[in-house]
Amino acid sequence: MHAISQPAVAPRPVLRAQTSDGVWGWITTVDHKRIGKLYLFTSLFFFLVGGIEAGLIRAQLAGPNMRVLSAETYNQIFTMHGTTMIFLAVMPLAAAFFNFLVPLQIGARDVAFPRLNAFSYWIYLLGGIIITVPIFFRAAPDGGWFNYAPLSTKQSSPGINVDFWAVGVQILGLSTLAASINFITTILNLRAPGMNLMRMPQFTWNVLVVQFMVLLAFPVLTIAVQFLIFDRFFGTNFYTTAAGADPLLWQHLFWIFGHPEVYILILPAFGLTSEVVPVFSRKPLFGYPAMIYATILIGFFGFGVWAHHMFAAGMGPVADAAFSLTTMLIAIPTGVKIFNWISTMWGGSIRFTTAMLFAIGLVSSFTIGGISGVMHASPPADLQQTDTYFIVAHIHYVLFGGSMFGLFAGIYHYFPKMFGRLLDERLGKAHFWLALVGLHVTFFPMHFSGLLGMPRRIYTYDASQGYTGFNQIATAGYGFLFVSVLIFLYNAARSMRSGRVAGNDPWQAGTLEWSISSPPPDYNFAELPRVTSRYPLWDLTQPELTREVPHSTRGDERLGISVAAGMNGQEVAVTHPNPAISGREIAGAGMHEEPAVQRTAHELGILMPTPTIMPLVCAGGVAVMFCGLLVLERSTAAGVGVMVCGAVWWVSALYGWLTTPLERAA
């Protein structure tokens, strides 16, 4: 299958000013790579916060009748742990890779809408602050991370706690939706010449499917939360059962979002694993087309399984049977991915780097979580397991053993490209083994405590209930996890300062992002590449890895990179092993450890978007507008004013009504 490749065209081009390394440079940046790093740092901070919240939960449940936390504080910590990990840590950590990698993998100089990209980050940061800060004032959300209505309505939860959750989630949803539009447009329109859809890297394919899922799932959450806001602030009765509302309405709306959300969280990790496994197996990915179709099927079936969360709600045998079937069906494309990764490793020359270990860890750990998930396709089994610690074990095997292991594999793999230095492998392997042991010691015993009937929202328990031993083991396992994260953070901080210089392509990878310097220049590619292969660098540098692989060819297409990416515009001849095929590659593009001196975009005459404070201004206006619902109603009007002024400034700059001399010169 061939898709017509589109020329990479930047949005309204203006000369990018000299990049500043100071605070102002980071605040005003619209460079996708810097925004990716901002997502990385912020999400890792929230990941640490969520881990501390998990530690408080484990301390409270370490023994019977513990009083480490009050019941009220425990509800807040319990709610914030789920909210932090889902909305503030795992999703944004995946977004860090979306931002940094996608333009590099498709041969583009930036995303389609750089300012909107910056706006997405700032609105995420402000939404995270709004949700998190109330915990220091004992007013944090306290209704569980999915805040079931009508229990979360004003009548049942009169405090301000749920209001912070509702407002914060609305803001975070706006960030995610803006990003999804941006990346769909980028992937479909800014691919390098010759990069049709069936030549895109697997990670980019997973990102594309995820963004369509976001575009379909998050508006449902927005509607559900907006109904809740109207009930709480304006006295409507969307969830008020006394006024005739259906008590299942919230559950249907939330889980129509909530189960696709699981795949929104796991597919980026799958994509990163599909990049790591071939590189460290020294083999092209087995079954590339099947992996793409499996990804699309996961995205499609993900919207047809939501009600297996509601088997205990009494939907009836017809609905139960339908959702039982779809829950079993979705295991098929997931299994395709697992077997294809195993087939890629089979017979390969495997290098057990830290990235590869985490990728293998994902394959094994996610399989356990997937099997326990398929168990819930049976309504009788689900009736026994729902809302018990069996579900807690299942979701943590999926999200920590799956999503986080895949994201850690991506960090170890792409850290050299992001920062130009390698993470320490000894510390990395210590991180992996402690995390793997901690995962199983912490969460596997929860299967048994759940089968004994331990509720997932339990605050304390009596020794006679039989939960003590399993909880003590789980709390001990948390210690392994926490130490592993501290080792990783120390490794990352030290390596950014004094790690071994990576060079352009330390792993001898085959995809386009490894053809340029590490870290990449602000313009990515001095000359846009023309791609005619799934592994263009391997075709040029290690053709023995791809010679046996059937490539789709048509007309006068050739293997490899016809015009490869560069940093300084100086090209050198590279002869392809096939005498009939030749290519050109820029000096330093994956061929040398020491890259050539980078020239600026201005020196090369490359037009790039100018840094601006406008996205932050608009994001601040949105945050103030929503906060008016919580604190001072008059601030709502002020927030609207700031947002409108920022938007007018934003649009006027795009059309040249308000421009700097540098922009006018462009």
Number of C-alpha atoms within 10 A of each C-alpha: 8 13 11 10 18 16 17 20 17 20 16 12 15 18 19 22 15 13 16 13 8 8 9 13 16 17 18 19 24 27 26 27 28 19 25 25 19 22 29 21 15 21 27 19 15 22 21 19 19 23 19 15 22 21 19 19 20 21 19 21 24 22 20 20 13 15 14 15 16 12 13 14 16 22 21 23 26 24 22 26 25 18 22 24 24 19 23 29 26 25 21 27 29 27 24 26 26 23 25 25 20 27 26 26 22 27 26 26 27 28 29 25 22 23 24 20 26 30 26 27 27 25 27 28 21 20 29 24 14 20 27 22 13 17 16 8 7 14 20 27 28 26 20 20 19 16 21 17 24 23 14 25 24 20 12 10 17 12 15 17 21 25 26 24 29 23 22 24 22 23 25 24 22 20 23 24 19 19 25 23 18 19 26 20 15 23 24 15 18 26 29 24 21 21 26 21 18 17 23 22 24 25 22 24 22 25 26 24 23 27 21 18 21 23 18 16 23 23 17 19 21 21 14 23 22 16 17 28 22 15 20 22 13 9 12 14 18 23 26 20 13 9 10 10 13 14 18 18 15 22 22 17 19 24 22 22 24 22 19 26 21 16 24 27 23 25 25 30 30 28 22 28 28 26 24 27 26 22 22 22 20 22 21 23 23 20 15 18 13 14 24 21 14 19 26 18 17 23 23 15 18 23 21 19 22 22 23 26 21 19 24 18 13 10 12 10 10 9 14 19 16 15 22 21 16 19 24 16 18 20 16 13 20 19 14 17 23 18 14 18 24 16 14 22 21 13 11 16 13 17 15 13 19 25 29 24 24 31 28 22 21 30 22 15 22 27 19 17 21 18 12 19 19 16 16 22 24 18 21 12 12 21 15 16 22 23 18 21 25 27 23 19 24 22 20 20 27 25 24 23 27 29 29 23 29 33 28 25 29 24 22 23 24 25 20 25 25 22 19 23 23 24 28 17 14 12 16 23 20 16 25 25 18 20 26 23 15 23 22 18 21 25 27 22 21 26 21 16 23 23 16 17 19 21 19 17 15 14 20 16 17 12 12 8 12 15 23 18 15 21 23 19 17 23 25 16 23 25 17 20 24 19 16 24 19 13 19 21 16 12 20 21 13 13 20 18 10 11 18 14 18 21 25 26 24 19 18 17 23 30 21 26 28 25 29 28 30 27 18 22 19 22 23 23 27 25 19 19 26 21 29 23 26 26 24 25 28 24 22 22 19 18 18 13 15 21 12 9 11 7 14 15 13 9 5 5 13 18 26 26 24 20 17 26 31 28 29 22 15 12 17 12 11 14 15 18 14 9 7 8 12 17 17 19 24 25 23 25 26 29 19 14 16 14 19 16 10 16 15 19 22 14 9 14 11 17 18 24 22 21 24 18 19 23 29 22 21 26 28 21 26 24 25 24 23 24 20 16 17 17 12 11 13 11 18 21 15 16 22 19 17 20 24 16 16 21 18 15 18 21 14 13 16 18 10 11 12 15 14 11 8 12 18 12 9 12
